[in-house]
Amino acid sequence: MKTTIWYCSALSLAMLIGCEKKEEPLPTTPLSTAAPEAAPIPAAVATPTVDLEKVSVEEQFEKEVEAEVTPANFEKQLDALEKELQAE
């Protein structure tokens, strides 16, 4: 019985020593709720200009397709388009 009490006392003492930890203070970095500042945009950067005459529009594509696709070759053209879409 004495040995059981001795073991329980030793175990309790070991638990007390093991649980006694020093708490380290948390780092005190200030939290900022403001959004970080964006880098200023240099004045030298200009938006590119687009020549609207060179940009293709739907009507131009329709004219090209009407010239290329005929009733005789539409299945061949359709197969080519499907292959092109599958490659993407």
Secondary structure, DSSP 4 states (H G I P E B T S, - for coil): -HHHHHHHHHHHHHHHHHH--PPPPPP-PPP--SPPPPPPPPTT--PPP--TTTS--HHHHHHHHHHH--TTTHHHHHHHHHHHHHH-
